[in-house]
Amino acid sequence: MRTDIFDFELPETAIALHPASPRDAARMLVVQPGESLSDRIVRDLPDLLAPGDALVFNDTRVIPAALTGTRTRGDAVAGIDVNLIERLDECRWRAFARPAKRLKVGDVIRFGDEGRVCYADLLDATVEAKEDGGLVTLRFNLHGGFLDAAIATHGEMPLPPYIALKRAPDESDRQSYQTMFAARDGAVAAPTAGLHFTPDLIARLDARGISRHTVTLHVGAGTFLPVKVEDTRDHVMHVEWGEVSAETARALNAGRASGGRIVAVGTTSLRLLESAASESGEILPFAARTGIFITPGYRFKAVDMLMTNFHLPRSTLFMLVSAFSGLDTMKAAYAHALGAGYRFYSYGDTSLLMREKSHVEASWS
């Protein structure tokens, strides 16, 4: 499938640099294939769902994976920015480094301020390997929980490039770029649809009889990478680790058997549920890596509705929502959103998508 059919014009001014306040005041475009678009706000969500429906949240927690350090080689000193993307073991991470051309295998990058912390807290990393595209493997001088604590001390929240290139992370991002469900450390990007929820909204959903469940998908930086190939068949999807517990699987299967709908909050929750589902639509316990790549033509097995933010042109996530609700439907929805001033991307507004009817019929046949 050609990637250019997923292209559209997105003005830079449409990309939100800060979240709505309060979180549930963000706008929400309701998309039902074959019906008129509806402009709502996140606070309206309880009225758009029915008792017995099940919301599924991603409970991953974003770590402050953006580090700034210096590489010293003799008298030559260079500043290096690093974004951690995948933990390999107790002391090694794969990372994006910028500018990577200033690094050689064996170089040491020092993160931290010797005037601010004791020597034992200094964080050093040796470049163990280099790959194309600025990817490096770093071996740190600390391991396990000591390394986690040092990263938390020295790191900043890893804002997406389309935000980070326009402003520096600040202290407020440590709260703003974390969902209220965050419980399990491991993500280097936020499951951003979950950012819209507040305790008040959750209380109203509970009162409406809508159940809540959590899964874990540790979001990787690959979610930011553009699709550069001309055909989707040539794209290599990033891989992330996820888990659906037996308890959550049982609850979701029981709710659906009783007529409730499964509503994935975010594309990460959807990708994980679809990875865990059998061909018949039963959600099975899951604890593994997934690199599922969803494009139009995919037959959805588990998820009935999707709440998700507005994505970038030619991205795997715009391909996913086009598979879910139909390419023509989503192009029309995005054109409406841009014309109506919706805010795009991680800190932007959101949408509530219904499945294309052909998918619903196939799921229950």
C-alpha angles and dihedrals in degrees: 000000000000114000093212091073087070093056126111138158113270116180114217088233089067093064111095116229095189133029126252116267119251093027096230091054090079117117119255126201112208111213121193112171110241094017136085119280116252125212110215139146129246090253088068093064097103089057092052095053130063133229108273095034115127126221115207117203131188108236097194116133122222115233120212091257100163110097132180120203147148131251115210121196110171106305093341116100123184132182114236129191117203132191113193112221110167134017111223100182141327094308108014131083135176110227146171110246126197122229089016091173088074092062132084130183107274096030117132121223116200119208120191143041117277090203092057106041136034119259092256089063096051113116118218129175130192118213103240099174141359129214135180121285096036095296117149137172113229127198109202127210090234130056142201117351092354089060092046091053093048092050090050089052099046102028134090127210108278100239115193114268093249088061101032092055090058101043140007120252113261135195092268090064090069087071101026095053093051126078122228088244095058108131111136119062117227114086124110092192130039125250086237102193086068091059090079096067126100133182090254092053091047091052090053091049090051091050089051091057096250112145125222128216135172135217128176127236114163100219114223131208089252087084087075096051116108122230103252100175123092095229125045090224089070096052117107108215120220116248125229134181118244142171135202110186122223089243093055092045092052093048094049093047091049093048093050092047087056092054100266122137125235110232114193113209101213136355090270092062090046094049091050095047091049090049090052097045125099121227089264091056098255112142111229130196109272135188112163145084121291131197097173111164113199120199133158110300094043113131109226113221108178116016123077102177134019131206109198142151124247113279138211127267116273091008124141087240094057086050089052095052089046088055091049101048103012131273096254091046093051095045088054091046093051092047088053092047093052093047092048094050100251114169116241138218134010099342094031138096125291145228136219110218130197120204122258108261094242089061092050092050092047092050094058099036 
